Amino acid sequence: MMLKLICYPKCTTCQKAEKWLDDNAIGYESRDIRLDNPTLDELTEWHKMSGLPLKKLFNTSGLLYKSLDLKNRLPSMSEEEMLKLLATDGMLVKRPLLIGEGFVLVGFQEAEWSAALQK
């Protein structure tokens, strides 16, 4: 399976992740999260594969997150409501996401990516 990198090209963290993948000669398919928003089914699957609390899939530093007052709203939302909200706009989703065979990495942490990809 080819790795999928879900990112926003203008995001500096996404740019660092792409550079790291390129520098380590790791093949991947890139997808612009703004142009091709993750679906509810994708987000549901990725959440399960990540093993992370659902709140970790939210881009908490994004303008949309702040304008929707999600810091205060998320605690009272069900997982289904949160997933449906994430599926409405890719800018709500923490990025980059690296999807591989049996794993999903959320955000770019070089050590975590190295361990997952055994580099």
C-alpha positions as CSV (number, residue, x, y, z in Angstrom):
1,M,0.0,0.0,0.0
2,M,1.3,3.4,-0.9
3,L,1.4,5.9,2.0
4,K,-1.2,8.7,1.9
5,L,-0.2,12.1,3.1
6,I,-3.2,14.3,3.9
7,C,-2.0,17.8,4.1
8,Y,-2.5,21.5,3.5
9,P,0.3,22.8,1.1
10,K,0.5,26.2,2.8
11,C,1.0,24.6,6.3
12,T,4.7,24.7,7.4
13,T,4.4,21.5,9.4
14,C,3.0,19.8,6.3
15,Q,5.9,21.1,4.3
16,K,8.4,19.8,6.9
17,A,6.7,16.4,6.8
18,E,6.8,16.3,2.9
19,K,10.5,17.3,3.0
20,W,11.2,14.5,5.6
21,L,9.5,11.9,3.4
22,D,11.3,13.1,0.3
23,D,14.7,13.3,2.1
24,N,14.2,9.7,3.3
25,A,13.1,8.5,-0.1
26,I,9.7,7.4,1.2
27,G,7.1,7.2,-1.5
28,Y,3.7,8.7,-0.8
29,E,0.6,10.1,-2.5
30,S,-0.3,13.6,-1.4
31,R,-3.8,14.9,-1.0
32,D,-4.8,18.5,-0.3
33,I,-7.1,18.5,2.6
34,R,-8.8,21.7,1.6
35,L,-9.6,20.5,-2.0
36,D,-10.4,16.9,-1.1
37,N,-12.0,16.9,2.4
38,P,-11.9,13.6,4.3
39,T,-15.2,11.8,4.3
40,L,-17.1,10.7,7.4
41,D,-16.2,7.1,6.6
42,E,-12.5,8.0,6.2
43,L,-12.4,9.9,9.4
44,T,-14.1,7.2,11.3
45,E,-11.6,4.6,10.0
46,W,-8.6,6.8,10.6
47,H,-9.7,7.6,14.2
48,K,-10.0,3.9,15.0
49,M,-6.6,3.2,13.4
50,S,-4.9,6.1,15.2
51,G,-5.8,4.9,18.6
52,L,-6.0,8.5,19.7
53,P,-8.9,10.3,21.5
54,L,-11.1,11.9,18.9
55,K,-10.2,15.4,20.1
56,K,-6.7,14.8,18.9
57,L,-7.9,14.9,15.3
58,F,-9.0,18.5,15.6
59,N,-6.8,21.3,14.5
60,T,-7.0,23.2,17.7
61,S,-4.8,26.1,16.5
62,G,-6.9,26.7,13.4
63,L,-9.0,29.8,12.9
64,L,-12.1,27.8,12.1
65,Y,-11.8,25.8,15.3
66,K,-11.5,29.0,17.3
67,S,-14.4,30.8,15.4
68,L,-16.7,27.9,16.1
69,D,-15.8,28.0,19.8
70,L,-15.0,24.2,19.7
71,K,-12.8,24.4,22.8
72,N,-16.1,24.9,24.8
73,R,-18.4,22.9,22.5
74,L,-16.4,19.6,22.0
75,P,-16.7,18.3,25.6
76,S,-20.5,18.0,25.3
77,M,-20.5,16.5,21.8
78,S,-20.8,12.8,21.0
79,E,-18.1,11.1,18.9
80,E,-20.6,10.8,16.0
81,E,-21.3,14.6,16.2
82,M,-17.5,15.3,16.3
83,L,-16.8,13.1,13.3
84,K,-19.6,14.7,11.3
85,L,-18.3,18.1,12.2
86,L,-14.7,17.1,11.1
87,A,-16.1,15.9,7.8
88,T,-17.6,19.3,7.0
89,D,-14.3,21.1,6.5
90,G,-10.8,19.8,6.1
91,M,-9.4,22.9,7.9
92,L,-10.8,21.5,11.2
93,V,-8.7,18.4,10.8
94,K,-5.2,18.3,12.4
95,R,-2.6,17.8,9.8
96,P,-0.6,16.3,8.3
97,L,-2.1,12.8,8.5
98,L,0.0,9.9,7.3
99,I,-2.0,6.8,6.5
100,G,-0.2,3.5,6.0
101,E,-1.0,-0.2,6.3
102,G,-2.6,-0.5,9.7
103,F,-1.6,2.9,11.1
104,V,-2.4,6.6,11.0
105,L,-0.1,9.3,12.3
106,V,-1.6,12.6,13.3
107,G,0.6,15.7,13.1
108,F,4.3,15.5,12.3
109,Q,6.7,14.2,15.0
110,E,9.9,13.1,13.3
111,A,10.7,10.4,15.9
112,E,7.2,8.9,15.7
113,W,7.3,8.9,11.9
114,S,10.8,7.3,11.9
115,A,9.6,4.6,14.3
116,A,6.5,3.9,12.4
117,L,8.3,3.7,9.1
118,Q,11.5,2.2,10.6
119,K,13.8,4.8,9.2
